[in-house]
Amino acid sequence: ESALPRGGHAEKLVLAAECGRTVCKLRLYGVDPAEPMVQGRAPPGRLIAEETYPNIAFKSFSEIVRLFLAQVHRLHDAPAHPGGNIAVIGAGRGLGQCYLVADPVSGHYRCYPSEGGHAEFGPRGAGSEELQLDLLRFLKVRFSGWSRISLERVVSGTGICNIYDFLAYRDPAKVDPNVQKEHLKSPLDAGIIARNAYPGSICEMALKVFASCYGAAAGTLALFVQPFGGLYLTGGVTRRLGDWLLDEGSLLGAYFDKGRLSPLLDKVPLMVVKADNLAERGAHLRTVQLLHQEIDNQGRRLFDALDHRRRGKLHMIDLERACAKVNDKLAGRLLMVLEADDEGKVDWPRFRKGYARLPYQLIKELAVAFPSTDADASLRKDELVPPTERGSDEESQAKLAEILRKYHSRSRRKYIDPFEDKNSAVFKTIVWKLVANADPSDPAAWLERDFWISKEGSVCFHSVTENRAMLYCSRADLYDATIEPVEVPPGSAKPWVFKLQPRLRDGSELQATEFAVPTKECMLYWLQQLRRLQVEERASSGGNA
């Protein structure tokens, strides 16, 4: 996929793959064909994305490639300028924004936070159209007493719900009673509106208004930052509505509608990010950057301490003598990793390269042998913030353990392809899932869901919130799981209930869930199937059935 800008070369996309017996490692590069290949140097190209996939989870290499390429989708394929500013805007619970600027020397990007999501919402509309103006008036009455409205009151998951409330108030004849009833139970759940966005419905109109406002906000950010290195749309709402945003058109229409400066946006690469691990990637990158920064600082201090004559170069003979005065062993290890030039001298780049190869323990010993004269080089022990005592009591620790257990239980659930053979159902029914800590006598506390046991022995379900098939637990999680009928209390809204609490092989428990089914026979069959899988898992793992 490539595009030719007006004058100049386009950046071409190339996909490189390292395919081993167990995993495939994929990397996507942007390459300028005009940049020459030089012997002894890394090939030209800018790394756009990379990922590793286990071979056992896929039927073919093509399936891996499709999944990888789906992570980043270009909405507007302008070429990215190396070293150009980068901007990020993400609609989720709120509206996050940030921008990145490249260091002119190292080329490394530094991220700067922003609270641009709290800027004022600016209504748009063709001619005398007042839909978004009326939306602003509605929200001002609801939230701010005729003052101002933040952009994220409209461009966020909660914003979709606010837009729906406005449209329902404005045109009550178009309200679907069933959707309205569900919305009133969960007024902040944008998934209800997204699931019911049928052509001509209020829900569809709410998404169109959201997309238009989102595109306008992204275009405004592009005007502020001029991100010729790329503008990325991310966030949970963006990810869930990704395909719809790509196809519907309101977002791009508003994005490019910037009057006299619309041509500027033609030069900005615009991408929707579908990957859900950007935080982990960013933390990884920042950690590596900090490592390099620390090595640079420590190495430079040592280099300056050894460079008594301040010539910017260390003669190997002088270096050997200086080290020998302190510690012969240290001298030998340091000299072993340094490479001198033809004159037997070591400048800073050569010293930095060798210093980075030293083990951590030796770096600590060198820091002691050659102490820095820089008073700010390290923090004194009394300057460090002591750990807090709060939360160390037994009750607080128990609450923390419960929070972590719930988190691990939810974070283990993953999307699955229901059309893949291993995920197809061998037993499937409608069940009612009891909301955690809810009153079983309340019919609204029981959520109707499709659950099934797959061919590979996993328990799967269709998530109404995500509108996707998901894994509830694997067969391995049933090894030591609690599988039992529940003695329902008097007045329970559902008479036939069983409990399933998976446990991991390391002994940690996942959240227990109570499920109700229509009949006693159905409950007994669910228990029979789950216990059969448990016996099979124990037998295959060498345990006792």
C-alpha positions in Angstrom: 0.0 0.0 0.0 1.5 3.3 -1.1 0.7 6.8 -2.3 2.5 9.4 -4.4 2.3 12.8 -2.8 2.4 15.9 -4.9 6.0 16.0 -5.9 8.6 13.8 -4.2 8.9 10.2 -3.3 6.3 8.1 -1.5 7.0 5.9 1.5 6.4 2.3 0.6 5.2 -0.3 3.0 7.1 -3.5 3.3 6.4 -6.5 5.5 9.2 -8.6 6.9 8.6 -11.9 8.7 10.8 -14.2 10.7 9.0 -17.6 10.7 10.3 -20.2 13.2 9.0 -23.5 14.4 6.9 -22.0 17.2 6.4 -18.3 16.5 6.2 -15.8 13.6 7.7 -12.4 14.2 6.3 -9.7 11.8 7.5 -6.2 11.3 6.0 -3.5 9.1 8.4 -0.8 7.7 7.9 2.4 5.8 10.7 2.7 3.2 11.6 5.6 1.0 12.8 4.1 -2.3 15.0 7.1 -2.9 17.0 6.4 0.2 20.1 4.4 -0.9 21.3 1.1 0.6 24.8 1.4 2.0 27.1 -1.6 2.6 27.7 -2.1 6.3 24.7 -0.1 7.5 21.2 -1.1 8.5 18.8 -1.1 5.5 16.7 2.1 5.2 13.2 2.0 6.7 11.1 3.3 9.5 9.6 0.6 11.8 5.8 1.2 12.0 4.6 -1.9 13.9 5.9 -5.3 15.0 4.3 -8.3 16.7 5.0 -11.9 17.6 2.4 -14.7 17.1 2.4 -18.3 18.3 2.1 -20.6 15.3 -0.1 -23.1 17.1 -2.9 -20.5 17.4 -3.3 -20.1 13.6 -4.2 -22.2 10.6 -2.0 -20.5 8.1 0.6 -17.8 7.7 -2.0 -15.7 5.7 -4.2 -15.6 8.8 -1.3 -14.2 10.9 -0.6 -11.5 8.2 -4.2 -10.5 8.1 -4.4 -10.1 11.9 -1.2 -8.2 12.0 -2.1 -5.7 9.2 -5.5 -5.1 10.9 -3.8 -3.5 13.9 -3.1 -0.3 12.0 -5.4 1.0 9.3 -4.6 4.0 7.3 -7.5 6.4 6.8 -5.4 8.9 4.8 -2.3 7.5 3.2 -0.1 10.6 3.1 3.7 9.8 3.4 5.1 10.2 6.9 8.0 12.7 7.2 10.9 11.2 9.2 11.3 13.3 12.3 7.9 15.0 11.9 5.7 15.7 14.8 3.3 12.9 15.8 -0.2 13.4 17.4 -2.5 11.0 19.2 -6.1 11.4 20.0 -8.2 8.6 21.6 -11.9 8.4 22.4 -12.5 6.1 25.3 -14.0 6.9 28.7 -12.8 10.4 28.0 -10.9 12.0 25.2 -7.2 11.7 25.5 -4.7 13.7 23.5 -0.9 14.0 23.4 1.8 14.8 20.9 5.4 13.7 20.2 8.4 15.7 19.1 11.6 14.2 17.8 14.9 15.2 19.4 17.0 17.0 16.7 20.1 15.1 17.6 19.1 11.6 18.6 15.9 11.4 16.6 14.1 9.8 19.6 10.6 11.0 20.2 9.5 12.6 23.5 5.8 12.5 24.4 4.1 15.6 25.9 0.7 15.2 27.6 -2.3 17.3 26.9 -5.7 18.0 28.4 -7.1 19.1 25.0 -10.1 16.9 25.6 -11.3 19.5 28.1 -11.3 22.3 25.5 -14.7 23.8 24.6 -17.0 21.8 22.3 -17.5 23.7 19.0 -20.7 22.9 17.2 -20.6 22.5 13.4 -23.2 22.2 10.7 -24.0 23.2 7.1 -25.7 26.5 6.6 -28.5 27.1 9.1 -28.4 23.6 10.5 -28.6 23.8 14.2 -28.5 20.1 15.3 -25.1 20.5 17.1 -26.0 23.9 18.4 -29.1 22.4 20.0 -26.9 19.6 21.4 -24.6 22.3 23.0 -27.6 24.0 24.6 -28.9 20.7 25.9 -25.6 19.7 27.4 -25.1 23.2 29.0 -28.4 22.9 30.8 -27.5 19.3 31.9 -23.9 19.8 33.1 -22.8 23.4 33.5 -25.6 25.8 34.1 -25.4 27.7 30.9 -21.6 28.1 31.0 -19.4 25.8 28.9 -19.2 22.2 27.7 -15.9 20.2 27.3 -15.2 18.4 24.1 -15.1 15.0 25.8 -18.8 15.4 26.9 -19.4 14.7 23.2 -16.4 12.8 21.9 -16.1 9.8 24.2 -18.1 6.7 25.2 -20.1 8.8 27.7 -20.4 11.4 24.9 -22.3 8.9 22.7 -24.7 8.4 25.5 -25.1 12.1 26.0 -25.8 12.6 22.3 -28.4 9.7 22.4 -30.2 11.4 25.3 -30.3 14.7 23.4 -31.7 13.0 20.3 -34.3 11.1 22.3 -35.4 14.3 24.0 -35.5 16.2 20.7 -37.4 13.6 18.8 -39.2 11.2 21.2 -41.4 9.7 18.5 -38.3 7.9 17.1 -37.3 6.3 20.4 -37.3 2.5 20.5 -38.9 1.6 23.8 -36.8 -1.5 24.2 -33.5 0.3 23.6 -34.6 3.2 25.9 -35.4 0.7 28.7 -32.0 -0.9 28.3 -30.3 2.5 28.1 -31.9 3.7 31.3 -30.6 0.6 33.2 -27.0 1.4 32.0 -27.0 5.1 31.0 -23.3 5.2 30.5 -23.0 2.1 28.3 -22.3 3.3 24.8 -22.3 -0.4 23.6 -26.1 -0.4 23.9 -26.3 2.4 21.4 -23.7 0.9 19.1 -25.5 -2.5 19.0 -28.8 -0.8 18.1 -27.5 1.6 15.4 -29.9 0.3 12.7 -30.4 2.5 9.6 -32.6 5.4 10.3 -32.6 4.9 14.1 -31.7 7.5 16.8 -28.8 5.2 17.8 -27.3 5.5 14.2 -27.8 9.3 14.3 -26.0 9.4 17.7 -23.0 7.6 16.2 -22.9 9.8 13.2 -22.9 13.0 15.3 -20.2 11.4 17.5 -18.1 10.5 14.4 -18.5 14.0 12.9 -17.4 15.7 16.2 -14.5 13.2 16.6 -13.3 14.0 13.1 -13.5 17.7 13.7 -11.5 17.4 17.0 -8.9 15.3 15.2 -8.6 17.9 12.5 -8.2 20.7 15.0 -5.4 18.8 16.8 -3.7 18.4 13.4 -3.8 22.1 12.8 -2.3 22.7 16.3 0.5 20.2 16.1 1.0 19.8 12.3 1.8 16.0 12.8 3.5 15.2 9.5 4.9 12.2 11.2 1.3 10.8 11.6 -1.9 11.4 13.5 -3.2 8.3 15.3 -6.8 7.7 16.4 -6.9 5.2 19.3 -8.9 4.4 22.4 -11.4 1.8 23.4 -14.4 3.4 21.6 -12.3 4.0 18.5 -11.2 0.4 18.5 -14.7 -1.0 18.9 -16.2 1.3 16.2 -13.2 1.1 13.9 -14.8 -0.7 11.0 -17.9 1.5 11.2 -15.8 4.7 11.4 -13.9 3.6 8.3 -17.0 2.9 6.2 -19.5 5.5 7.3 -17.7 8.7 6.2 -18.8 11.3 8.8 -15.4 11.3 10.6 -13.3 11.9 7.5 -15.8 14.5 6.2 -15.5 16.6 9.3 -11.7 16.0 9.6 -10.9 17.6 6.2 -13.5 20.4 6.6 -11.1 23.1 7.8 -11.8 25.8 5.2 -8.7 27.5 3.8 -6.4 25.1 5.7 -8.0 21.9 4.5 -5.0 21.3 2.1 -2.7 21.2 5.1 -4.5 18.0 6.3 -3.8 16.3 2.9 -0.1 16.1 4.1 -0.9 14.5 7.4 -0.9 10.6 7.6 -4.1 9.6 9.4 -4.3 6.2 11.0 -6.8 4.2 13.2 -5.0 2.0 15.7 -6.7 -1.3 16.4 -4.1 -2.8 18.6 -5.0 -2.9 22.3 -1.5 -3.0 23.8 -0.2 0.5 23.1 0.4 1.2 26.8 2.7 -1.9 27.1 4.5 -0.9 23.9 5.0 2.7 25.1 6.2 1.5 28.5 8.7 -0.8 26.8 10.0 1.9 24.6 10.3 4.4 27.4 12.1 1.8 29.6 14.7 1.2 26.8 15.1 5.0 26.3 15.8 5.4 30.1 18.3 2.6 30.0 20.2 4.2 27.2 20.0 7.6 28.9 21.4 6.1 32.2 24.2 4.4 30.3 25.0 7.6 28.5 25.1 9.6 31.8 27.2 7.1 33.7 29.5 6.4 30.9 30.0 10.2 30.2 30.9 10.8 33.9 33.5 8.0 33.8 34.9 9.3 30.5 35.2 12.8 31.9 36.8 11.5 35.1 39.5 9.7 33.1 40.0 12.5 30.6 42.2 14.6 32.9 43.6 16.7 30.0 40.1 17.5 28.7 41.1 16.6 25.1 38.0 14.6 24.4 40.1 11.5 23.7 41.6 8.9 26.0 44.9 7.4 25.1 44.9 3.7 25.8 48.2 3.8 27.6 47.0 6.6 29.9 43.7 4.9 30.4 45.4 1.6 31.4 47.6 3.5 34.0 44.7 5.3 35.5 42.6 2.2 35.9 45.5 0.2 37.3 46.0 2.6 40.1 42.5 1.8 41.3 41.9 -1.8 40.5 43.8 -4.1 38.1 40.8 -6.3 37.6 38.6 -3.4 36.6 41.2 -2.1 34.3 41.4 -5.4 32.5 37.6 -5.7 32.0 37.2 -2.1 30.8 40.1 -2.2 28.4 38.9 -5.5 27.0 35.7 -3.9 25.7 37.2 -0.7 24.3 38.3 -0.3 20.7 40.9 2.3 20.0 41.5 4.1 16.7 44.6 3.8 14.6 46.4 6.2 17.0 45.6 4.2 20.0 43.0 6.6 21.3 39.4 6.3 22.3 36.9 9.1 21.8 33.5 9.3 23.5 31.4 7.4 20.9 33.9 4.4 21.0 34.0 4.6 24.8 30.2 4.6 25.0 29.9 1.6 22.7 32.3 -0.4 24.9 30.9 0.8 28.2 27.4 -0.4 27.2 28.8 -4.0 26.9 29.9 -4.1 30.6 27.9 -6.1 33.1 25.9 -4.2 35.6 28.0 -5.3 38.6 31.2 -4.0 37.0 29.5 -0.6 36.2 28.7 -0.3 39.9 32.3 -1.0 40.8 33.5 1.5 38.3 31.2 4.1 39.7 32.7 3.6 43.2 36.3 3.5 41.9 35.7 6.8 39.9 33.1 8.8 41.9 31.3 11.6 40.2 31.9 15.2 41.3 28.4 16.0 40.1 26.3 16.7 43.2 23.1 15.9 41.2 24.3 12.7 39.7 22.3 10.5 42.2 19.8 10.9 45.0 20.9 10.5 48.6 19.0 7.9 50.6 17.3 10.6 52.7 16.0 12.2 49.5 14.1 9.1 48.5 10.4 8.9 49.3 9.8 6.1 51.9 7.1 3.5 51.1 3.7 4.3 52.5 2.3 2.4 55.5 -1.2 2.8 54.3 -2.9 -0.3 53.2 -0.6 -2.8 55.0 -3.3 -3.9 57.4 -5.1 -7.2 56.9 -8.4 -5.8 55.7 -6.8 -3.5 53.1 -4.6 -6.4 51.9 -7.7 -8.6 51.5 -9.5 -5.9 49.5 -6.4 -5.5 47.3 -6.3 -9.3 46.7 -10.0 -9.2 45.7 -9.4 -6.3 43.3 -6.5 -8.1 41.7 -8.4 -11.4 41.5 -11.2 -9.7 39.6 -8.7 -7.9 37.4 -6.9 -11.1 36.5 -10.2 -12.8 35.9 -11.4 -10.2 33.4 -8.0 -9.6 31.8 -7.6 -13.3 30.8 -10.7 -13.1 28.6 -9.8 -12.7 25.0 -11.6 -12.4 21.6 -12.1 -15.5 19.6 -13.2 -16.3 16.1 -16.5 -18.2 16.4 -16.2 -19.4 12.9 -12.8 -21.1 13.5 -13.3 -24.9 13.9 -11.7 -25.2 17.3 -14.2 -22.5 18.7 -17.3 -24.0 17.2 -19.9 -25.1 19.6 -20.6 -28.7 20.6 -23.1 -27.7 23.3 -24.7 -24.3 23.4 -27.7 -22.8 25.3 -29.0 -19.5 26.6 -28.0 -18.8 30.2 -28.6 -16.0 32.6 -25.5 -14.7 34.3 -25.9 -13.2 37.7 -24.3 -9.8 38.1 -21.6 -9.9 40.8 -22.9 -9.2 44.3 -26.4 -8.5 43.0 -29.7 -9.6 44.5 -30.8 -12.9 42.9 -34.4 -12.1 43.5 -34.2 -9.1 41.1 -34.9 -10.2 37.6 -32.8 -7.3 36.2 -29.7 -8.8 38.0 -29.7 -11.8 35.6 -28.2 -11.0 32.2 -29.2 -13.2 29.2 -26.2 -14.5 27.3 -25.2 -17.1 24.8 -22.7 -19.6 26.3 -21.2 -22.7 24.7 -18.6 -25.4 25.1 -16.3 -25.4 22.1 -14.6 -28.3 20.3 -11.3 -27.7 22.1 -13.1 -27.8 25.5 -13.2 -24.1 26.3 -16.2 -22.2 27.7 -17.1 -19.4 25.4 -19.7 -16.7 25.3 -21.0 -13.8 23.2 -20.2 -10.5 24.9 -23.1 -8.1 24.5 -20.9 -5.2 25.5 -18.1 -6.0 23.0 -20.5 -7.5 20.5 -17.9 -10.2 19.9 -17.3 -13.8 20.8 -15.0 -14.2 23.8 -13.3 -16.9 25.8 -14.6 -17.3 29.4 -12.2 -20.0 30.4 -10.1 -22.7 28.8 -10.2 -26.4 29.6 -7.0 -26.1 31.6 -8.7 -23.6 33.9 -11.3 -26.3 34.8 -8.5 -28.6 36.3 -9.3 -27.6 39.8 -12.4 -25.5 39.2 -15.5 -25.4 41.5 -18.4 -26.8 39.5 -21.6 -27.2 41.6 -25.3 -26.6 41.7 -26.5 -23.6 43.8 -29.2 -23.9 46.4 -31.2 -20.9 45.5 -32.7 -18.7 48.3 -36.5 -18.3 48.5 -37.8 -15.7 46.1 -34.9 -16.1 43.6 -35.9 -15.0 40.1 -34.2 -18.1 38.7 -34.7 -21.6 40.2 -32.1 -23.6 38.3 -28.6 -22.2 39.0 -25.1 -23.6 39.0 -21.7 -22.0 40.0 -18.5 -22.1 38.0 -15.3 -20.8 39.5 -12.2 -21.6 37.4 -8.8 -21.9 39.1 -5.4 -21.5 37.5 -2.8 -24.2 37.8 -0.8 -21.9 40.1 -3.6 -22.0 42.6 -5.0 -18.5 42.0 -8.8 -18.3 41.7 -10.8 -16.5 39.0 -14.1 -14.8 39.8 -16.9 -17.2 40.6 -20.0 -16.8 38.5 -23.5 -18.1 39.0 -25.5 -19.1 35.9 -29.2 -19.9 35.5 -30.7 -22.1 32.9 -34.4 -22.7 31.8 -34.8 -26.2 33.3 -33.4 -28.7 35.8 -32.4 -31.0 33.0 -30.4 -28.3 31.3 -28.6 -27.5 34.5 -27.7 -31.1 35.1 -26.4 -31.4 31.5 -24.2 -28.3 32.0 -22.7 -29.8 35.2 -22.2 -33.1 33.4 -20.3 -31.5 30.5 -18.1 -29.3 32.7 -17.2 -32.1 35.0 -16.4 -34.3 32.0 -14.0 -31.7 30.7 -12.5 -31.4 34.2 -11.9 -35.2 34.3 -10.3 -35.1 30.8 -8.0 -32.3 31.7 -6.9 -34.0 34.9 -6.3 -37.2 33.0 -4.3 -35.5 30.3 -2.2 -33.7 32.9 -1.5 -36.7 35.0 -3.7 -35.7 37.8 -6.4 -37.7 39.7 -9.8 -37.8 38.2 
